[in-house]
Amino acid sequence: MLSTRRQQQARIIRKARYLHRVSGISLFVFFFIMAVTGILLGWKKHSGELIMPDTYAGTTDEMTRWLPLDTLSLLATEALYQDAGVLSEIDRIDVRAGKGSMKFLFKHQRLEVQLDAATGKTLSVGRRHNDWIEQVHDGSIIDDWLGVPYGLFKVFYNTLMGAALVLFTVTGFWLWYGPKRMKKR
């Protein structure tokens, strides 16, 4: 009876090792990409503006003294053209109310212009690498490249990677604990 129980435990450990190895080999490249991009995203605000421009403060955070949005949009577009020689459509606007500044993010070449919201003065013009790094990290770049609707690849990719991480945790724990348990008995 004791040897049967021991054989059962050994069989479970072998299955755990097999699952751990096969899923690790199958998903190695994806885990490597996710790990590297995760590290880069963790460092984005501490990279000396290599990954993402720093956020600068404007003159006032009092919104009643800010210029109208259409004026700031025009000033941001002009600043981009003067600094980088690029005409581009605004993709989105990031308002930093506590800092009195606005970031205008452009579609072309992932460029950003930061303006003082009260004076319209250009605080910074720079390239945002964090956006494409994030798209690689979460898999949404494949949705964009292949035209997959509704971000379905991103959902599939993140579900697969999350499930694999749970599997690695469970099998890894069992590979560590199982032999210890067998030795005790």
LINKA-V888602 format. One record per backbone hydrogen bond with DSSP energy under -0.5 kcal/mol. NH is the residue of the N-H (numbers start at 1). CO is the residue of the C=O. If there is no record, write none. Layout:
BEGIN
NH&CO + NH&CO
END
This chain:
BEGIN
5&1 + 6&2 + 7&3 + 8&4 + 9&5 + 10&6 + 11&7 + 12&8 + 13&9 + 14&10 + 15&11 + 16&12 + 17&13 + 18&14 + 19&15 + 20&16 + 21&17 + 22&18 + 23&19 + 24&20 + 25&21 + 26&22 + 27&23 + 28&24 + 28&25 + 31&27 + 32&28 + 33&29 + 34&30 + 35&31 + 36&32 + 37&33 + 38&34 + 39&35 + 40&36 + 41&37 + 42&38 + 43&39 + 44&41 + 46&43 + 47&44 + 50&47 + 52&44 + 56&54 + 58&99 + 63&61 + 65&62 + 66&63 + 67&117 + 72&68 + 73&69 + 74&70 + 75&71 + 76&72 + 77&73 + 78&74 + 79&75 + 80&76 + 81&77 + 82&78 + 83&79 + 84&80 + 85&80 + 85&81 + 86&80 + 88&86 + 91&105 + 92&105 + 94&103 + 95&93 + 96&94 + 96&101 + 97&95 + 99&96 + 100&96 + 101&96 + 102&115 + 103&94 + 104&102 + 104&113 + 105&92 + 105&103 + 106&104 + 106&111 + 107&89 + 110&107 + 111&108 + 112&126 + 113&104 + 114&124 + 115&102 + 116&121 + 117&100 + 117&115 + 120&116 + 123&114 + 124&114 + 126&112 + 128&110 + 129&51 + 129&127 + 130&51 + 133&129 + 134&130 + 135&131 + 136&132 + 137&133 + 138&134 + 139&135 + 141&135 + 142&139 + 143&139 + 144&140 + 145&141 + 146&142 + 147&143 + 148&143 + 151&148 + 152&149 + 155&151 + 156&152 + 157&153 + 158&154 + 159&155 + 160&156 + 161&157 + 162&158 + 163&159 + 164&160 + 165&161 + 166&162 + 167&163 + 168&164 + 169&165 + 170&166 + 171&167 + 172&168 + 173&169 + 174&170 + 175&171 + 176&172 + 177&173 + 178&174 + 180&176 + 181&177 + 182&178 + 183&179 + 184&180 + 185&181
END
